[in-house]
Amino acid sequence: MARRIHVSNVSIGELTLDEREAHHVRDVLRLEARTPVEAFDDAGHIGVGVLGTVTAGAVTIRVESIQADEADGFRLIIASAVPKAARADWMVEKLSELGVHTFIPIATDRSVSLPEGKGKLQRWQRLAEEAAKQSHRRGVMRIEPLTPLSPALAAALLAGEAWCFSTFPGSIPLSEKARDPAAPVLTLFIGPEGGWSPAETVLFATSKIPSLSLTRTILRIETAAIAAAAVMVGKWLVGK
């Protein structure tokens, strides 16, 4: 299986890798010129070719053909409160592996972790890129800046359909709701471990957002996000 290499934009011809990717190809993987490779970009384009120059000064790829796009017809967005420390990194990595289109970290009334610095977002983007290499997904999961719940919900409704997860009695099991999303873009909202505040619950209700449940137990943020994504990916991106 050809090694996957991330590039800024796939096109026919010679592409020069950025410093980070060049270092990985040359010094970590120790690949040589004429090694078959697969180049991919954030938009989901995939080019097939071989390594060209592999020197201390530059590493290039000669892209010989571009694979046709495979339209999914469905995009899954996870808008979630952020778990602490390494648990957030793990969540981003696994959501990327599963094929989630976009991850939106949200600020809620009961959020404990509010990562606003560029360093954290850049780290998550690198994790998403590495997961895309490993999983052979098309494109790279988009990472949005930290966003308050209200504008995130408004954007989700403009883009398509939105559901939220809750531990409240009467919530609809995801296994039932997953059968028929009404829109090709679906945003799933995952709350903090303290749950949605009363004001946020009212916001979802007035916006006519259905309340869903995953299990009979209380899940950590990252467990809920990954489990919900896995159900929807299994239903719509793989097994429909």
N, C-alpha and C positions, 0 to 999 in steps of 0.2 A: 504494500500500500504506500503510495507516494506521500512524502512529508507535506504537511500543510504549512503555508507561510502567509502571514497577514501583510497586505499591502494597502496603500491608501486608495488606489483605484485600479481595478483590473482592466487592461486593454491589451490588444495584440501588439507584440514587439518586446523591446527590452525595458524592464522596470528595475530601477535602482532601489534597494531596500534602505529603510531608515537605519540609524545607528544601532538601535536596540535589536531590531530583527537581524541585521547583518551580524552583530555579535553572537546572537543565538545560533544562527546557521553556521558561522565560521568557527566559533570558539567553543560552543556547547555541543552542538550536534556533530561538528567536524565533517560537514558534507563537502563534497568536492564538485568541481565543474562537471557539467553534463549529467548530474544526478537528476532523475525525474522528480518533479515537484508539482504541487497544486497551490496556486495563488488564490486567495480569497479576500474580499473587501467587506466593509461594514454593510454595504447595500445588498449583499448576497450574490454578487457576481463571482464566478469561479473560472479561473484560467488554468489550462494544463500546459506544462512546458518543462524546461530543464534549467538548472542553474547555469549561468554564463560565467561571468567573472567572479572568482572567490579569492580576494586578496585582502591585505591589511587596509587598503585604501577604499575598497568598495566591494559589494556583493550585488550581483544582478541576476535577474530571472529573464529568460527568453520565453514569453508566452506564445504558444503556437496555435491554440484554439481556446474558445470560450464556450463553456457548457450552457445550454439553453436554460432559462429560468423555469423553475417548477412552482407555479403559483399555488399557494395553499388555499386561498379563498377565505382564510380565517387568521386573525391576529389576536394573540393573547397578551394582555398587559397586566402586570401585577403592581398594584399601588399599595404599599405596605408600610406600617410603622417599622422602625429599625431596631433590631435586637442589638444587644451589647457586643462590643469587641469582635472576636473572631467568629462569633455566630453569624454576624452580618456578612462577613466575607464568604463563609461557607454557603449561605443562602444565595448570594449573587452567583457564585460558581455553579450551583446546582440548577438554578432557574435558567441560566444560560445553556447548560447542557440539555435541558428539557426542550429548548426551542422557544422560550418566551420571547416575544418581540421587544418589549420594553419593560424596564423596571423603574418605578417612580417611588422614591422614599418619601413618605408623607409625615408631616408634623401634626400630631393629634393633641387633644387636651391632656391626655395622660401619657404622652410619650416621655420616655426616660432618655433615650439616645437621639440627639439631633445633630447629625453630621452635616455641617454647612461648609467646611473648608474644601478647597479644590483638591487637596491631597487625597482625601478619602474617595472622592468621585473618580479621580484618576486611577487610584488603586483598583476600584471596582471595575473600571473600564478595562484595565489590563487583565483582571481575572476573567472578565467576560470574553476577551480575545483568546486567552489561553484555553478556556473551556470550549470555544468555538473550534479551535484547532483539534482538540482531543475528540470532540463529539462528532465532527464532520457535519455540523449544521450549516445551513446557508446563512451568510451574514453574521453580524455580531449583535448581541443584545444591546439595545440602547439604554444608557443610564441617564436619567433626568436629574436635575438638581432637587434638593429638598424642597417640597411643595406643601403648603398648608392644605388641609383636607378640602375646604370649600372650593378653591379654584381647581383642585385636582378632580373633584367630582363634576364640576361644571364642564371641564375639558373632556372628561370621559363620556358624558352624555352627548356632547357635540360630535364626538368621534364615532359613537355607536351605542352599545349597551353597557350597563354597569350592574354588578351584584356586590353585596357586602356579606361578610361572615360575622356571625354573632352566636353567643351561647344562650340567647334568650329562648324560653319555651315557645314552641310554635314555629320555629325557623324551619324552612324547607330543606330537606336533605339534598346535598349537592348531586347525589346520584340520580335524583328525579329531575332536577332543574337542568342538568347537563345535557339532557336529551335534545333540547331544541333552543339554542341561542337564536334570538331574532335578528341579530346584526353580525356582519363579518368582523367587527372589532369589538372585543369584550374586555372590560376592565374589571378585575376582581380586587376588592378592597379588603385588606387584612388589618385588623386593629392592633393596638398595643396589648401587652399581657394584662393590663388593668382593665381592659375592655373599653368600648366606646362610652363617652360621657353622655348624660341625658340630652345635652344640646346636640351632640352629633347623631344620636339616635333619632331625634326629631328631624334633623336635616335629611337623613336617609329616607325617613317616612314621607316627608313632604315632597321629596324628589321622586317618590314612587320606586325606590330601589328595593328589590326583594332581599329579605334577610335569609341567609342560608346557614346550614350546619354541616360540619364535616364528620364529626364523631360524637359519641356521648361523653367524651373526656375533654378536659381543658388542654389545649395545645399551646406550645410555645410559638412565637411569631414565625420563626423560620420553618418549623414543622408544618404549620398551617399553610404557609405560602407554597411550600414545595409539594405538599399533598394535594392542594387544590390545583396547582399547575399540572401535576401528573395526571389527575383525573381528566382535565380538559384536553391535554395533549393526547392522551390515550383515546379519547372520544373523537376529537375533531382533526388533529394533525396527523394521526397515525391510522386509527381504526375505523373511521366513519365508513 
